[in-house]
């Protein structure tokens, strides 16, 4: 399998291959943005998690 990834941004991109031979492409900037949104309780991704899976924020 040949895969070409064109990264036209400053985001760090890495790849992993699992035991089944599946390729994972990780774009760190996207992952960091999603994590930040969930941690702060805002953003579309956070809303989807809350509504789709019945999640709710807990106080520390």
C-alpha positions in Angstrom: 0.0 0.0 0.0 1.3 3.4 -0.9 0.0 6.4 1.0 0.9 10.0 0.4 0.0 12.6 3.0 0.3 16.2 2.0 0.5 18.5 5.1 0.1 22.1 4.0 0.1 23.4 7.6 2.5 23.6 10.5 0.7 20.7 12.3 2.7 17.7 13.2 1.6 14.5 11.5 2.6 11.0 12.5 1.5 7.5 11.4 1.1 4.2 13.2 0.3 0.7 11.9 -1.6 -1.6 14.2 -1.4 -5.4 14.6 -4.0 -5.9 11.8 -2.0 -3.7 9.4 -4.4 -0.8 9.6 -2.8 2.6 9.1 -3.5 5.4 11.5 -2.7 9.0 10.6 -2.5 11.3 13.6 -2.7 15.1 13.1 -1.6 16.5 16.4 -3.1 20.0 15.9 -6.6 18.5 15.4 -6.2 16.2 18.4 -5.0 19.0 20.6 -7.9 21.2 19.5 -10.5 18.5 20.3 -8.9 17.8 23.7 -9.0 21.5 24.6 -12.6 21.8 23.6 -13.7 18.8 25.7 -11.6 20.0 28.7 -13.2 23.4 28.5 -16.7 22.0 27.9 -17.2 23.8 24.6 -17.1 23.2 20.8 -18.9 21.0 18.4 -17.0 17.9 19.2 -17.8 18.3 22.9 -21.5 18.8 22.2 -21.6 15.7 20.0 -20.0 13.6 22.8 -22.5 15.0 25.4 -25.6 14.4 23.2 -24.6 11.2 21.5 -23.3 9.4 24.6 -25.3 11.1 27.4 -22.1 12.5 28.9 -22.2 15.3 31.4 -19.4 17.4 33.0 -18.4 16.6 36.5 -16.9 19.2 38.9 -13.4 18.6 40.3 
